Amino acid sequence: MGGEPPNELFDSALAGAGSSPRHKRAAHRRLFHEMVKAEIESGTLSSSRRRALVRFARRLGILPPEAKLIIRAVEYAMGQVSARTDEMLAAERAAGAKRLENLEAALRIGLALLLAVLYCMLARWVFGLVF
């Protein structure tokens, strides 16, 4: 990573800035947020730098999905990642509606088959036919 911060900063964060676990987590998140911000200011994040940040976040007790979310949020805040456009959201919404229509059609077919089987069983029972 570019421009290593002083080790005292990491040691104090790892030792725990607050007394409760909640304060420690918040301090670790703030430290990681500032660290990501400093990395982004020195240039765009490569995949290896991003993995190194996630590994360091793990040392701070931040889970990888949360670390990736923090990295993405900092990138967005610094203007390196654009927000989703309306066209992208509309396309995703249309794809979701299409999947829902397909599911609804499959459920209707399944219900029709179930009713047909139940009707056949009822007819056999009423007319005394044995399986």
C-alpha positions in Angstrom: 0.0 0.0 0.0 1.2 3.5 -0.7 2.4 5.8 2.1 2.2 3.6 5.2 0.6 5.3 8.3 2.5 5.2 11.5 2.4 1.8 13.4 1.2 3.6 16.6 -2.1 4.3 14.8 -2.7 0.6 14.2 -1.5 -0.4 17.6 -3.9 2.0 19.3 -6.8 0.9 17.2 -6.0 -2.8 17.7 -5.6 -2.2 21.5 -9.1 -0.7 21.5 -9.9 3.0 21.4 -13.0 2.6 23.6 -13.9 0.5 26.5 -16.9 -1.4 25.1 -16.8 -3.7 22.0 -19.3 -1.3 20.3 -16.8 1.6 20.6 -14.0 -0.6 19.4 -15.9 -1.6 16.3 -16.8 2.0 15.6 -13.2 3.0 16.0 -12.0 0.2 13.8 -14.5 1.2 11.1 -13.4 4.8 11.2 -9.8 3.8 11.0 -10.5 1.6 8.1 -12.6 4.3 6.4 -9.8 6.8 6.7 -7.2 4.2 5.5 -9.3 3.5 2.4 -9.7 7.2 1.8 -5.9 7.7 2.0 -5.4 4.8 -0.4 -7.9 6.2 -2.9 -6.4 9.7 -2.7 -3.1 8.2 -3.8 -4.7 6.7 -6.9 -7.4 4.2 -8.0 -7.5 0.9 -6.1 -6.1 -2.1 -8.0 -7.5 -5.5 -7.1 -4.4 -6.4 -5.2 -4.6 -3.2 -3.1 -8.3 -3.9 -2.5 -7.5 -7.4 -1.3 -4.8 -6.1 1.0 -7.3 -3.6 2.5 -9.8 -6.4 3.0 -7.1 -8.5 4.7 -6.2 -5.7 7.0 -9.9 -5.1 7.8 -10.1 -8.7 8.9 -7.3 -8.0 11.4 -9.4 -5.1 12.7 -12.3 -7.5 13.1 -14.3 -6.2 10.1 -15.8 -8.9 8.1 -14.9 -9.0 4.3 -18.4 -8.1 3.0 -18.5 -5.1 5.4 -15.0 -4.1 4.4 -15.9 -4.3 0.7 -19.0 -2.2 1.4 -16.9 0.5 3.2 -14.4 0.5 0.3 -17.3 0.9 -2.2 -18.9 3.7 -0.1 -15.6 5.6 0.1 -15.1 5.2 -3.7 -18.6 6.6 -4.3 -18.1 9.5 -1.8 -14.8 10.4 -3.6 -16.5 10.3 -7.0 -14.6 7.2 -8.4 -17.8 5.2 -8.8 -21.0 6.6 -10.3 -24.4 5.9 -8.9 -26.6 3.5 -10.8 -28.4 5.3 -13.6 -32.1 5.3 -14.0 -31.8 3.2 -17.2 -29.9 0.5 -15.2 -32.5 0.5 -12.5 -35.3 0.3 -15.1 -33.7 -2.7 -16.8 -33.2 -4.5 -13.5 -36.9 -3.8 -12.6 -38.1 -5.1 -16.0 -36.0 -8.3 -15.6 -37.4 -8.8 -12.1 -41.0 -8.3 -13.4 -40.3 -10.9 -16.2 -39.0 -13.4 -13.6 -42.1 -12.8 -11.5 -44.3 -13.4 -14.5 -42.5 -16.7 -15.2 -42.9 -17.8 -11.6 -46.5 -16.9 -11.6 -47.2 -19.0 -14.8 -45.4 -22.0 -13.3 -47.4 -21.7 -10.1 -50.6 -21.6 -12.0 -49.7 -24.7 -14.0 -48.7 -26.5 -10.8 -52.0 -25.5 -9.1 -54.0 -26.7 -12.1 -52.2 -30.1 -12.0 -52.8 -30.4 -8.3 -56.5 -29.7 -8.7 -56.8 -32.2 -11.5 -55.2 -34.9 -9.4 -57.4 -34.1 -6.4 -60.5 -34.1 -8.7 -59.5 -37.6 -10.0 -59.0 -38.9 -6.4 -62.4 -37.5 -5.4 -64.1 -39.1 -8.4 -62.6 -42.5 -7.5 -63.6 -42.1 -3.9 -67.2 -41.1 -4.8 -67.7 -43.9 -7.3 -66.0 -46.5 -5.1 -63.2 -47.3 -7.4 -60.1 -48.7 -5.7 -56.6 -47.7 -6.7 
